[in-house]
Amino acid sequence: MIIIKLSSKIKHITENQYKKIIQSLNFDELSCPKCNSKGLRAHASYSRYVDIFKRSHKVTIQRLRCPECGSTHAVLIEDMIPYSIASYDLIVDILAGIDFLESSHAAYLKDKYLNYPFDYDSFCKVNTRKNYLNFFMLLHMTFI
């Protein structure tokens, strides 16, 4: 999993914003989370649902492949939690008592995240499923 941290946060990412970020990346500069080699290549993509205030929308997630070890990695944008439809901000709102989800979903998220530090990296690590995880900072991007 490769997570791109932006200089300015996007709270609710759209498909177009995600595509713009991916197009701005130089994959040759990204390191493989598994073997640390550079020179990752576009490999595939998949659709992922993102939950924003009870409405889900699809974002097509780019996958990259390492030419050295052959592992593949999804590229997520900060605020997207690996393997979760819920964003970081949504989870924090629920933990802070701002419930606007169905009670069973909110209860599940509270049980899962309440005992962890309230920071993005910790929430990502909870959901990595023992996969490798790298964070990269992307500077100088402006989004509308």
C-alpha positions, 0 to 999 in steps of 0.5 A: 500500500502506498499512501500519498500525503498532500501538502493541503488536505482533501477531506472528500476526494472525488474521482477527478481529484484522484486522477489528477493526483495520480497523473502528477506522480512520477512512479520512478521516484516511488519506492516499493513498500516491500523491497524499497526498490524504485521504478514502480510501474502502472499495473492495474486498477480497481474500483473502490467505494468511498463513503461521504455522509451516507453516500458512496461514490466510486474512485478508480484506484491505481495499482503499481507493480515493482519490477524487482520483487513483483509485488503490487501496491494500491496508491491511496490518498491521505484520508483513505483508510486501507481496506475501508469504505470509511475515511479517516475524517468520518471515523474521527467524527464518529469517535467524537460522537458526531453520529450520522451513520446507522448505529451498527456501522458507527458501533463497529467503527467505534469498537475497531478504532477507539483504543488507538491514537487519533492519527491517520497513520495509526488508523492505516496500520490497524487496517494493513492486513500485515501488508507493507505500507509506505507514506509519500509526501506530495508537495505543490499540488492545488485542487479545486 
